Amino acid sequence: MKLDRTPLTALLLLAALAAAQMLHYHPLLPDSIAVHFGTDGEPNGWSDKTAFVLTYGATEAFIVLFGVAFALLIGRIPASLVNIPHREYWLSPERREDTAEFLSDQILWIEAATLGFLMAIAQLVFKGNLGDASPRLSGDFWYVLVAFVGATLWFALRIILRFRRTD
């Protein structure tokens, strides 16, 4: 099975941008930063900037490694562990490779969307901690959240529609 280069490239490009984001903002941040905010945007949780950046970086790396590993292994996972409609049909020997390639592409796109979401949230946290005013999370958080939920629903719909019938 081969991985589609487009979602893999998107995921790896986002990973590189996340690394650049961390390297750019780390020296600009105060030593203690607001990392958790209430629904009104006011901070209610704080962290050391290095601890936050390291945790963020580790999370990003895990997402990339997990996504690539899972996409590579989906073709080898026992059919009983793959949860798609009409599993027996779509994972029969003559369809398994095509099904695995489709699923691996979707996994990589979902991982890229998740990485993009976390990068956008981190950007809001970084920007919220810079400047003269007290830290505050931008109202843009809600747009980012809606966009991520929309993307997640889109990928779920693609998977459901692809496997809804047995031709």
SEKE-807608 format. One line per 10 residues: number of its first residue (from 1); for each residue y negated, z negated, x negated of C-alpha. Coordinates in steps of 0.5 Angstrom, whole numbers, padded with zeros to 4 digits. Last residue first. Example, Ala and Ser with C-alpha at 12.3 -4.5 7.8 and 13.67 -1.06 7.14 Angstrom:
residues 2
2	0002 -0014 -0027 | 0009 -0016 -0025
***
This chain:
residues 167
167	0003 0010 0045 | 0005 0003 0044 | -0001 0000 0047 | -0006 -0005 0045 | -0006 -0005 0038 | -0012 -0001 0036 | -0016 -0004 0042 | -0014 -0011 0040 | -0016 -0010 0032 | -0023 -0006 0034
157	-0024 -0012 0039 | -0023 -0017 0033 | -0028 -0013 0029 | -0033 -0013 0034 | -0033 -0020 0036 | -0033 -0022 0029 | -0039 -0018 0028 | -0043 -0021 0034 | -0041 -0028 0032 | -0045 -0026 0025
147	-0051 -0023 0028 | -0052 -0029 0033 | -0051 -0034 0027 | -0056 -0030 0023 | -0061 -0029 0029 | -0060 -0037 0030 | -0062 -0038 0023 | -0068 -0034 0023 | -0071 -0040 0026 | -0073 -0042 0019
137	-0070 -0049 0016 | -0075 -0054 0014 | -0076 -0057 0007 | -0083 -0061 0007 | -0089 -0056 0005 | -0091 -0054 -0002 | -0086 -0049 -0003 | -0079 -0048 -0004 | -0073 -0052 0000 | -0073 -0047 0006
127	-0073 -0041 0002 | -0066 -0044 -0001 | -0063 -0046 0005 | -0065 -0040 0009 | -0062 -0036 0003 | -0056 -0040 0003 | -0055 -0038 0011 | -0056 -0031 0009 | -0051 -0031 0003 | -0046 -0035 0008
117	-0047 -0029 0013 | -0046 -0024 0008 | -0040 -0027 0005 | -0037 -0028 0012 | -0038 -0020 0014 | -0035 -0018 0007 | -0029 -0023 0009 | -0029 -0019 0016 | -0029 -0012 0013 | -0024 -0014 0008
107	-0019 -0017 0013 | -0020 -0010 0017 | -0019 -0006 0012 | -0012 -0010 0010 | -0010 -0010 0018 | -0011 -0002 0018 | -0007 -0001 0011 | -0002 -0006 0014 | -0001 -0002 0020 | 0000 0005 0017
97	0005 0001 0012 | 0009 -0002 0018 | 0009 0004 0022 | 0016 0008 0020 | 0019 0001 0019 | 0017 -0002 0025 | 0011 -0007 0025 | 0007 -0003 0030 | 0013 -0003 0035 | 0015 -0010 0034
87	0008 -0013 0034 | 0006 -0011 0041 | 0000 -0015 0040 | -0002 -0017 0033 | 0000 -0024 0030 | 0003 -0023 0024 | 0008 -0029 0022 | 0014 -0026 0025 | 0013 -0019 0022 | 0014 -0022 0015
77	0008 -0022 0010 | 0009 -0016 0005 | 0004 -0011 0008 | -0001 -0017 0009 | 0000 -0018 0001 | -0006 -0014 -0001 | -0011 -0016 0004 | -0009 -0023 0003 | -0010 -0023 -0004 | -0017 -0019 -0003
67	-0019 -0024 0002 | -0017 -0030 -0001 | -0021 -0028 -0008 | -0027 -0026 -0004 | -0027 -0032 0000 | -0025 -0037 -0005 | -0031 -0034 -0010 | -0036 -0035 -0004 | -0034 -0042 -0003 | -0034 -0044 -0011
57	-0041 -0041 -0011 | -0044 -0045 -0005 | -0040 -0051 -0008 | -0043 -0050 -0015 | -0050 -0048 -0012 | -0050 -0055 -0008 | -0048 -0059 -0013 | -0053 -0056 -0018 | -0059 -0057 -0013 | -0057 -0065 -0012
47	-0056 -0066 -0004 | -0059 -0068 0002 | -0058 -0068 0010 | -0062 -0069 0016 | -0067 -0063 0015 | -0071 -0061 0021 | -0070 -0054 0023 | -0070 -0057 0031 | -0062 -0056 0031 | -0062 -0061 0026
37	-0061 -0059 0018 | -0056 -0060 0013 | -0058 -0058 0005 | -0064 -0061 0004 | -0065 -0060 -0004 | -0066 -0066 -0009 | -0067 -0063 -0016 | -0073 -0058 -0014 | -0071 -0051 -0013 | -0073 -0045 -0018
27	-0068 -0046 -0023 | -0062 -0045 -0018 | -0066 -0039 -0014 | -0064 -0033 -0019 | -0058 -0035 -0021 | -0055 -0037 -0014 | -0058 -0030 -0011 | -0055 -0026 -0017 | -0048 -0029 -0016 | -0049 -0028 -0008
17	-0051 -0021 -0010 | -0045 -0020 -0014 | -0040 -0022 -0009 | -0044 -0018 -0004 | -0042 -0012 -0008 | -0035 -0014 -0009 | -0034 -0015 -0001 | -0038 -0008 0000 | -0033 -0005 -0006 | -0027 -0007 -0002
7	-0029 -0005 0005 | -0030 0002 0002 | -0025 0002 -0003 | -0019 0002 0002 | -0014 -0002 -0001 | -0007 0002 -0002 | 0000 0000 0000
***
